[in-house]
Amino acid sequence: MAVDSADIAHLLRRTEFVAKPARVTELSNLADIGAAVDNVLDFAPNGNPTLPAYLTYHDDNDSWAQFEFAYAWWLDNMRTRPRPMQEKMTLFWHGHFTSSWWDGINRTDHMMNQNQLYRTQALGNFRTLTQAMALQPAMLVYLNNADNRKGSPNQNFARELMELFTLGVGNYTEDDVEAAARAWTGHNADWPAYNYQFFSTRHDYDQKWFFGTLRDWNGPDIIDEILRDNLAKKLIAARYITKKLWDFFAYPGGPTNVINELADGFASTNLELKPLLRAMLIRPEFYTTTAKQGLVRTPTDWLVALSFYTGLSGDVLGGSWQGDRMGQALYNPPNVAGWKHNGYWLNTGTVSARASVARGVTWHLRRDPDGGGPLPDGFDNLHAMTVPAAVDFVANYFGIAPLSTATRNALIAAHQAERSAQPWESWWAPTNLLTMAMLSPEMHMA
C-alpha cells in the first residue's frame, strides 16, 4: 500500500529542505513510512563528502572570499545532495555545538573542518561526536579552552559542555563546572596555527570532585562520565538531545511522553543517533496537524527552497549577506546557544529582509527569461491567464500549492486589482505576483 503523499511531502520538507516532486513520487511508492524514513536516512547515495580544496586551508589575504564561497557551497549542497538530510543534520549540529567564523576563530580551515566533522558524523554516535568536537580547534578557540591552564582554569567550555551541549541547566553544580574546567586544562591550541595539542605541563593532575566522585579527572573523562558511565546523567542527556531534535524537526515543545519514550530508546543504544532519528520520524505524532503546521522555515530553509524552485545558486542569491540580514548567518551563530525557532524568525526586521530577498529573486526571474522559469518569456504569459489560474500557476511553481483559502483569495484580490489598475500593462502585475507568492504564509512554513 502506497504511503500518503502529504505525509511524504511533510517528511521531506523537514528532512531535505524541500519536498522535491521526484522524491515525493519515489517515496510515496514505498511500502510504508518506515521504508520512506530509511530512504531519507540512507546517506550512501551522497558518496564520501569532501571539502573543496579552496576551503581546506586558510588564506589571510582571501579570507572573506573563502567565507563567501563556503556559504554558497553549503547552500548549494543543501539543494543538490541526493540525500540532503545529511546537510540538515550538519546544520542542526552547527546550531548545537556552535562556533563562529568571525567571533574568535577567523580561520577558514578550522571552521570548515568543524563543519565537515558534523557532516561525516551527522547520524553517528553522540558521545563519539561530542568527544571529537571538544578537541577541534574551532571549539577550543571559540570557548577559550585553547588557553585553559592549571592555576587559572577557564570555565567557558566546561560550563557550556553541560549547560548547552549535553545536560541543560539544573543538572550540575558550580563545583562540577570548576572540576570540569580543571580537567580540561592542558587541552589547548596554540598560536599561530591553533591546532589541538595536549600540554602535560599545563594540565591539573590533582584530585577533583565531579558528580560526587573524587579522582584525577581528565577532559575526555568528563564527557564519558556524562554520556556513558553515569547512567542517570546519560538519561538526562538523552532526553535533552531528543527534545532539541524534536524541536528542530517537528515543532517546539513536543509531548513529554513522546520525548521520554524516544529518549529511553536513545539511551538504550548508547546514544546512537540514526536509530533515534528513525524512531522520531516514524512516530504518528510527527505527522499530526500540529506538527505539519508547527514550524517556520528558517532563513536557510527558505533560501534553499527558493534556490530549488528558481534554479538560482547560493551565490546568486547572495546567501552570505542575505542570511545575516534575515537573522541566520551560517558559520556565525548569534551566540553559543545558537538559533531558536518560529517567533525568533518573525519580526519586522527579518521579515523585511525576506521581502528584499524575494524582490531580488523576482528581478532575476523577470530579467532572465531563458533561465528564470518554465515559460520562455520570463512569466509574461501569466498576464494571458485568468487571475485565479495565474495565482495557481505561481503557487505550483514555488511548491506551495494548494494554498489556504485565505492566502489564495488575498493573492487573487491583489493580482486582480493590479490588472484592473493597469489593463494595458503585462509586466508589473506578474512581477508583483511572484514577489507576493514568495512572501505568502505557505512559503514560510517548513
C-alpha positions as CSV (number, residue, x, y, z in Angstrom):
1,M,0.0,0.0,0.0
2,A,1.4,3.4,-1.0
3,V,2.3,5.9,1.6
4,D,0.2,9.1,2.0
5,S,1.9,11.6,-0.3
6,A,1.0,14.5,2.0
7,D,2.9,12.8,4.8
8,I,5.9,12.2,2.5
9,A,5.9,15.8,1.5
10,H,5.9,16.8,5.1
11,L,8.8,14.4,5.9
12,L,10.8,15.7,3.0
13,R,10.3,19.4,3.8
14,R,11.6,18.8,7.4
15,T,14.5,16.5,6.5
16,E,15.5,17.5,2.9
17,F,14.6,21.3,3.0
18,V,12.2,20.8,0.0
19,A,9.6,18.3,-1.0
20,K,11.1,17.7,-4.5
21,P,8.4,16.2,-6.7
22,A,10.6,13.4,-7.9
23,R,11.4,12.4,-4.3
24,V,7.7,12.6,-3.2
25,T,6.8,10.2,-6.0
26,E,9.7,7.9,-5.2
27,L,8.9,7.6,-1.5
28,S,5.1,7.6,-1.9
29,N,5.5,4.3,-3.8
30,L,7.3,2.5,-0.9
31,A,5.6,0.1,1.4
32,D,5.2,2.2,4.5
33,I,6.5,5.3,6.3
34,G,9.3,3.3,7.8
35,A,10.7,2.5,4.4
36,A,10.5,6.1,3.4
37,V,12.4,7.2,6.5
38,D,15.0,4.6,5.9
39,N,15.5,6.0,2.4
40,V,15.8,9.5,3.8
41,L,18.4,8.4,6.4
42,D,20.5,6.4,3.9
43,F,23.4,8.7,3.0
44,A,25.2,6.2,0.8
45,P,24.0,8.0,-2.4
46,N,25.9,11.1,-1.3
47,G,29.2,9.2,-1.5
48,N,32.1,10.3,0.6
49,P,31.6,14.0,1.2
50,T,34.8,16.1,0.9
51,L,35.5,19.8,1.2
52,P,36.5,21.8,-1.9
53,A,40.3,22.3,-1.9
54,Y,39.8,26.0,-1.6
55,L,38.3,25.6,1.8
56,T,40.9,23.2,3.3
57,Y,43.4,26.0,4.1
58,H,43.3,29.5,5.5
59,D,44.4,32.5,3.4
60,D,44.7,35.7,5.4
61,N,44.6,37.7,2.1
62,D,41.5,36.0,0.8
63,S,39.5,35.0,3.9
64,W,36.3,37.0,3.0
65,A,36.2,35.4,-0.4
66,Q,36.7,32.0,1.2
67,F,33.8,32.7,3.5
68,E,31.5,33.7,0.7
69,F,32.5,30.7,-1.3
70,A,31.9,28.4,1.8
71,Y,28.4,29.9,2.3
72,A,27.3,29.4,-1.3
73,W,28.9,26.0,-1.4
74,W,26.9,24.8,1.6
75,L,23.6,26.3,0.4
76,D,24.1,24.5,-3.0
77,N,24.9,21.2,-1.2
78,M,21.7,21.6,0.8
79,R,19.8,21.8,-2.5
80,T,21.7,19.3,-4.6
81,R,22.8,16.4,-2.5
82,P,20.9,13.2,-3.3
83,R,20.1,12.8,0.5
84,P,20.0,16.3,1.9
85,M,19.2,15.0,5.4
86,Q,23.0,14.8,5.8
87,E,23.2,18.6,5.3
88,K,20.1,19.2,7.5
89,M,21.8,17.3,10.4
90,T,25.0,19.2,9.7
91,L,23.0,22.4,10.2
92,F,21.5,21.0,13.4
93,W,24.9,20.3,14.9
94,H,26.2,23.7,13.7
95,G,23.5,25.3,15.8
96,H,24.0,23.0,18.7
97,F,27.8,22.7,19.0
98,T,28.2,26.3,17.9
99,S,31.3,28.1,16.8
100,S,31.6,31.4,14.9
101,W,33.8,32.1,12.0
102,W,34.2,35.8,12.7
103,D,33.9,35.7,16.5
104,G,37.3,34.5,17.6
105,I,38.1,31.7,15.1
106,N,38.8,33.7,12.0
107,R,40.3,30.7,10.2
108,T,38.8,29.0,7.1
109,D,40.4,25.6,7.7
110,H,39.3,25.2,11.3
111,M,35.7,26.4,10.7
112,M,35.3,24.1,7.7
113,N,36.9,21.1,9.4
114,Q,34.3,21.5,12.2
115,N,31.6,21.7,9.5
116,Q,32.9,18.6,7.9
117,L,33.0,16.7,11.3
118,Y,29.3,17.4,11.7
119,R,28.7,16.2,8.2
120,T,30.6,13.0,8.4
121,Q,29.3,12.1,11.9
122,A,25.8,13.5,11.3
123,L,24.0,10.3,12.3
124,G,26.7,8.5,14.2
125,N,27.2,8.2,17.9
126,F,26.5,11.3,20.1
127,R,29.3,10.6,22.6
128,T,31.8,10.0,19.8
129,L,30.8,13.2,18.1
130,T,31.0,15.1,21.4
131,Q,34.5,13.9,22.1
132,A,35.7,14.8,18.6
133,M,34.0,18.3,18.8
134,A,35.7,19.0,22.1
135,L,39.2,18.7,20.6
136,Q,38.8,20.5,17.4
137,P,40.5,23.9,17.1
138,A,37.3,25.7,16.2
139,M,35.7,24.8,19.6
140,L,38.9,25.1,21.5
141,V,39.3,28.7,20.4
142,Y,35.6,29.7,20.4
143,L,35.1,28.7,24.0
144,N,38.6,29.5,25.2
145,N,39.8,26.1,26.1
146,A,42.8,26.9,23.9
147,D,44.1,28.9,26.8
148,N,42.9,26.8,29.7
149,R,45.8,26.1,32.1
150,K,46.2,24.8,35.6
151,G,46.3,27.5,38.3
152,S,43.9,29.7,36.3
153,P,41.3,27.4,34.7
154,N,38.9,28.8,32.2
155,Q,35.3,27.6,32.7
156,N,33.7,28.6,29.4
157,F,33.9,25.3,27.6
158,A,33.3,23.2,30.8
159,R,30.2,25.2,31.6
160,E,28.7,25.1,28.1
161,L,29.5,21.4,27.7
162,M,27.0,20.7,30.4
163,E,24.6,23.7,30.1
164,L,24.1,23.8,26.4
165,F,25.7,20.7,24.8
166,T,24.7,17.7,27.0
167,L,22.6,18.2,30.1
168,G,20.8,21.6,30.4
169,V,20.5,24.0,33.3
170,G,20.0,22.5,36.8
171,N,21.7,19.2,36.2
172,Y,25.1,20.1,37.5
173,T,26.6,22.3,40.2
174,E,29.1,25.2,40.2
175,D,31.6,22.8,41.8
176,D,31.1,20.4,38.9
177,V,31.9,23.3,36.5
178,E,35.0,24.1,38.4
179,A,36.2,20.5,38.4
180,A,35.4,20.0,34.7
181,A,37.4,23.2,33.9
182,R,40.4,21.8,35.8
183,A,40.0,18.5,34.0
184,W,40.2,20.2,30.6
185,T,43.4,22.2,31.4
186,G,46.2,21.4,29.0
187,H,43.9,20.5,26.2
188,N,44.9,23.6,24.2
189,A,45.5,25.1,20.8
190,D,48.5,27.5,20.5
191,W,49.3,30.4,18.2
192,P,49.8,30.7,15.2
193,A,48.1,27.6,13.7
194,Y,45.9,26.8,16.8
195,N,45.9,23.1,16.2
196,Y,45.0,20.9,19.1
197,Q,47.8,19.8,21.4
198,F,47.8,18.3,24.9
199,F,50.4,20.0,27.1
200,S,51.0,17.9,30.2
201,T,52.8,20.8,31.9
202,R,49.6,22.8,31.7
203,H,47.3,20.1,33.0
204,D,46.0,19.9,36.6
205,Y,46.7,16.4,37.8
206,D,45.3,17.0,41.2
207,Q,42.2,15.1,42.6
208,K,38.8,16.7,41.7
209,W,35.3,16.2,42.8
210,F,33.0,15.7,39.8
211,F,29.4,14.5,40.2
212,G,30.3,13.3,43.6
213,T,33.4,11.2,42.6
214,L,36.9,12.2,43.6
215,R,39.6,11.3,41.2
216,D,42.2,12.8,38.8
217,W,39.6,13.6,36.1
218,N,41.0,14.4,32.6
219,G,39.0,16.3,30.0
220,P,37.6,13.4,27.8
221,D,36.7,11.6,31.1
222,I,34.2,14.3,31.8
223,I,32.3,13.5,28.5
224,D,32.5,9.8,29.2
225,E,31.0,10.3,32.7
226,I,28.1,12.4,31.3
227,L,27.3,10.3,28.3
228,R,28.4,6.7,29.2
229,D,29.4,5.9,32.8
230,N,26.9,7.9,34.9
231,L,23.6,6.3,33.9
232,A,21.4,9.0,35.5
233,K,23.3,11.8,33.7
234,K,23.3,9.7,30.4
235,L,19.5,9.6,30.5
236,I,19.2,13.3,31.2
237,A,21.5,13.9,28.2
238,A,19.4,11.6,26.1
239,R,16.2,13.5,26.9
240,Y,17.9,16.8,26.4
241,I,19.2,15.9,22.9
242,T,16.0,14.2,21.9
243,K,14.0,17.3,22.8
244,K,16.3,19.5,20.8
245,L,16.0,17.2,17.8
246,W,12.2,17.1,18.1
247,D,12.1,20.9,18.4
248,F,14.2,21.2,15.2
249,F,12.5,18.6,13.0
250,A,8.9,18.6,14.3
251,Y,7.9,21.6,16.4
252,P,9.0,23.2,19.6
253,G,7.6,21.7,22.8
254,G,6.8,18.1,21.9
255,P,4.7,15.8,24.1
256,T,6.6,14.8,27.2
257,N,5.6,11.1,26.8
258,V,6.9,11.1,23.2
259,I,10.2,12.7,24.2
260,N,10.7,10.3,27.1
261,E,9.9,7.2,25.1
262,L,12.3,8.3,22.3
263,A,15.0,9.3,24.8
264,D,14.8,5.9,26.6
265,G,15.4,4.2,23.3
266,F,18.2,6.6,22.5
267,A,19.9,5.8,25.8
268,S,19.4,2.1,25.3
269,T,21.5,2.2,22.1
270,N,24.3,4.1,23.9
271,L,23.3,7.3,22.1
272,E,23.3,6.1,18.5
273,L,21.7,8.9,16.5
274,K,20.4,7.1,13.4
275,P,18.0,4.8,15.4
276,L,16.8,7.9,17.3
277,L,16.0,9.8,14.2
278,R,14.3,6.8,12.6
279,A,12.1,6.3,15.7
280,M,11.3,10.0,15.8
281,L,10.4,10.3,12.1
282,I,8.1,7.3,12.1
283,R,6.1,8.4,15.2
284,P,2.5,9.2,14.3
285,E,2.8,12.4,16.3
286,F,5.3,13.7,13.7
287,Y,2.5,13.6,11.1
288,T,-0.2,15.4,13.1
289,T,-1.7,18.7,12.0
290,T,0.1,20.3,15.0
291,A,3.4,19.0,13.6
292,K,2.7,19.9,10.0
293,Q,1.7,23.5,10.9
294,G,4.2,23.9,13.7
295,L,7.4,25.1,12.3
296,V,8.5,28.3,10.5
297,R,11.2,27.9,7.8
298,T,14.5,29.3,8.9
299,P,16.1,31.8,6.6
300,T,18.4,29.0,5.4
301,D,15.5,26.6,4.7
302,W,13.8,29.4,2.9
303,L,16.8,30.2,0.7
304,V,17.3,26.6,-0.2
305,A,13.6,26.4,-1.2
306,L,14.0,29.5,-3.4
307,S,17.2,28.1,-4.9
308,F,15.5,24.8,-5.8
309,Y,12.3,26.3,-7.3
310,T,14.1,29.1,-9.3
311,G,17.3,27.3,-10.1
312,L,19.3,30.3,-8.7
313,S,22.5,29.3,-7.0
314,G,23.5,30.2,-3.4
315,D,26.0,32.7,-4.8
316,V,23.4,34.4,-7.0
317,L,21.0,34.6,-4.0
318,G,23.7,36.4,-2.0
319,G,23.4,34.0,0.9
320,S,26.5,35.2,2.7
321,W,24.9,38.6,3.4
322,Q,21.2,38.0,2.9
323,G,21.3,35.2,5.6
324,D,22.7,37.7,8.1
325,R,20.0,40.3,7.3
326,M,17.3,37.6,7.8
327,G,18.8,36.6,11.2
328,Q,20.7,33.4,10.3
329,A,24.3,33.8,9.2
330,L,25.7,30.4,8.5
331,Y,29.1,29.8,10.2
332,N,28.2,32.7,12.6
333,P,25.5,31.7,15.1
334,P,24.5,34.7,17.3
335,N,26.0,33.1,20.5
336,V,26.9,29.8,22.0
337,A,23.2,29.0,22.4
338,G,22.7,29.0,18.7
339,W,19.4,29.9,16.9
340,K,15.9,29.4,18.3
341,H,12.6,28.6,16.4
342,N,9.5,30.1,15.0
343,G,8.9,33.5,16.6
344,Y,12.7,34.0,16.5
345,W,12.5,34.5,12.7
346,L,9.4,36.6,12.6
347,N,9.9,40.3,13.4
348,T,9.8,43.5,11.4
349,G,13.5,43.4,10.6
350,T,13.8,39.8,9.5
351,V,10.5,39.7,7.5
352,S,11.6,43.0,5.8
353,A,14.8,41.3,4.9
354,R,13.0,38.3,3.4
355,A,10.9,40.8,1.3
356,S,14.1,42.3,0.0
357,V,15.4,38.9,-1.0
358,A,12.1,38.0,-2.6
359,R,12.2,41.1,-4.7
360,G,15.8,40.4,-5.8
361,V,14.7,36.9,-6.8
362,T,11.8,38.4,-8.7
363,W,14.2,40.6,-10.7
364,H,16.3,37.6,-11.6
365,L,13.3,35.7,-12.8
366,R,11.9,38.6,-14.8
367,R,15.3,39.7,-16.3
368,D,16.4,36.2,-17.3
369,P,13.6,34.7,-19.5
370,D,15.7,31.9,-20.7
371,G,16.9,30.6,-17.3
372,G,14.3,32.1,-14.9
373,G,11.3,29.8,-15.2
374,P,9.4,27.3,-17.1
375,L,7.9,29.9,-19.5
376,P,10.2,31.1,-22.4
377,D,9.1,34.7,-21.8
378,G,10.0,35.0,-18.1
379,F,6.4,34.7,-16.8
380,D,4.9,37.2,-19.2
381,N,2.3,34.6,-20.2
382,L,0.9,34.9,-16.7
383,H,-0.9,38.0,-17.9
384,A,-2.7,35.9,-20.6
385,M,-4.1,33.6,-17.9
386,T,-7.2,34.2,-15.8
387,V,-6.3,35.7,-12.4
388,P,-7.1,32.5,-10.4
389,A,-5.1,30.5,-13.0
390,A,-2.1,32.8,-12.7
391,V,-2.2,32.6,-8.9
392,D,-2.4,28.8,-9.0
393,F,0.4,28.6,-11.6
394,V,2.8,30.7,-9.4
395,A,1.8,28.7,-6.3
396,N,2.7,25.5,-8.1
397,Y,6.0,27.0,-9.3
398,F,7.1,27.7,-5.8
399,G,5.8,24.4,-4.4
400,I,3.2,25.9,-2.1
401,A,0.0,24.6,-3.7
402,P,-2.6,24.1,-2.6
403,L,-2.8,27.5,-0.9
404,S,-5.1,28.1,2.0
405,T,-8.4,29.7,1.0
406,A,-7.3,32.9,2.8
407,T,-4.0,33.2,1.0
408,R,-5.4,32.3,-2.4
409,N,-8.2,34.8,-2.1
410,A,-5.8,37.5,-0.9
411,L,-3.4,36.9,-3.9
412,I,-6.3,36.8,-6.3
413,A,-7.7,40.1,-5.0
414,A,-4.3,41.8,-5.1
415,H,-3.4,40.5,-8.6
416,Q,-6.9,41.4,-9.9
417,A,-6.5,44.9,-8.5
418,E,-3.2,45.4,-10.3
419,R,-4.5,44.1,-13.6
420,S,-7.5,46.4,-13.3
421,A,-5.4,49.4,-12.4
422,Q,-3.1,48.8,-15.4
423,P,-5.1,46.8,-18.0
424,W,-2.6,47.7,-20.7
425,E,0.5,46.6,-18.7
426,S,1.6,43.0,-18.7
427,W,4.8,43.4,-16.7
428,W,4.1,44.7,-13.2
429,A,1.2,42.5,-12.3
430,P,3.0,39.2,-12.9
431,T,6.2,40.6,-11.3
432,N,4.4,41.6,-8.1
433,L,2.5,38.3,-8.0
434,L,5.9,36.4,-8.0
435,T,7.1,38.5,-5.0
436,M,3.9,38.1,-3.1
437,A,3.9,34.3,-3.5
438,M,7.4,34.2,-2.0
439,L,6.2,36.1,1.0
440,S,3.0,34.1,1.5
441,P,2.5,32.2,4.8
442,E,2.8,28.9,3.0
443,M,6.2,29.8,1.7
444,H,7.4,30.5,5.2
445,M,6.1,27.2,6.7
446,A,8.5,24.3,6.8
